[in-house]
Amino acid sequence: MRKYDYRPSQGNIRHNIVMLSEPKLSSLPLRGFQTKRSANGLSCLDRSSPNGENASLTNAWPVCRKGHGAGGLALFPPEIIVAVKALACQLPKQLGLPFSRFTHNEIARQAEKQGIVASISGKTVWRWLSKDAIRPWCYRSWIWPRDPDFEEKAARILDLYQGIWEGKPLDCHDFVISSDEKTSIQARRRLVPVKAPSSGRFGRVEHEYARMGAVAYLAAWDVRQAKIFGLCRDSTGIDSFHDLVDLVMRQEPYRSARRVFWVTDNGSSHRGQRSIDRLERWYPNAIQVHTPIHASWLNQVEIYFSVLQRKVLTPNDFESLEELASRILSFQAEYERVSRPFEWKFTRDDLKKLLSRFHEEQMLAA
């Protein structure tokens, strides 16, 4: 007997998902429905109540099926699809529901309950939402801009990334450094060693561990040259930040540069005007530029930290703090060897559009 391979082809996964999600043809009649054959070949199915009356809501669209009897594919008018997508873009609590996120089956039940449609499956809802990448069961955290000078502070940094300062282009003797700290990186020694992956099995990490202490990692990223400087300390603070600044500014070309712009957040190690003045006393050619409050996404070194987290610190399995610090600094050297400047595309004009949209959302919520 000929054997068939039922595995979907790798090059057509999306097509297979859609086809498998479609209702299957069936020769069995649907129970509890009366079938009306229309002139154009469509059969409309109206749900009947026990007393013989039409139990569909007055504003609900009946399900129309095309093709071979009642088992064909369901057809819905475009306005029904739009209404269901609009329902999916509401918070459940706005509808008086006792949960915080929708599933496609719950959206289908709400569409029927509100009279948007007489009958619909969760698979159909999922297929419609997936076409517009609507995923009401997913959330991501974010921070609303709260700095009163957000646009002014952010625009200065975005200009620096574009090679501009106070309306004038930077020259070859100007440098832009993005710096920050990654605090309290724990060294966790697993009670059972991490298992490497093998055929058909993921790598495995023991859940229990012994805490071997924590270290702080301070890093400075040269935005235009793709160079990374860093050091590990027991804790953060002004002294640790001073050590990082010395590590950069005592080498060429920064020592003899015309200007070295230091982009930092508002952490306690480098906060406010006092920090700006202190950095200028340390190195007269250093200019500190603060990001707005709660705007770490404007600091390019955070991109490097995210790579470090994925490539080095996850899974966390280190015998000691010394091994942890050594691994971080070794990765730093390897990363600089292969890295290039980040392709930063977000500009001052993009910032204006983003803040304009926030303003519109505030006006609508008011």
Secondary structure, DSSP 8 states (H G I E B T S, - for coil): ------S--GGGHHHHHHHHHS-----S--TTEEEEE-TTSEEEEEEB-TTSSB-S-TT-B-EEEESSGGGSEEE--HHHHHHHHHHHTS-GGGGT-SSSS--HHHHHHHHHHTTSBS---HHHHHHHHHHTT--TT----------TTHHHHHHHHHHHHTTEETTEE--TTEEEEEEEEEEEEEEEEESS--B--BTTB--B--S-EEEEEEEEEEEEEETTTTEEEEEEESS-SHHHHHHHHHHHHTSTTTTT-SEEEEEE-S-GGG-HHHHHHHHHHH-TTEEEEE--TT-GGG-THHHHHHHHHHHTSSS---SSHHHHHHHHHHHHHHHHHH---------HHHHHHHHHHHHHHHHHH-
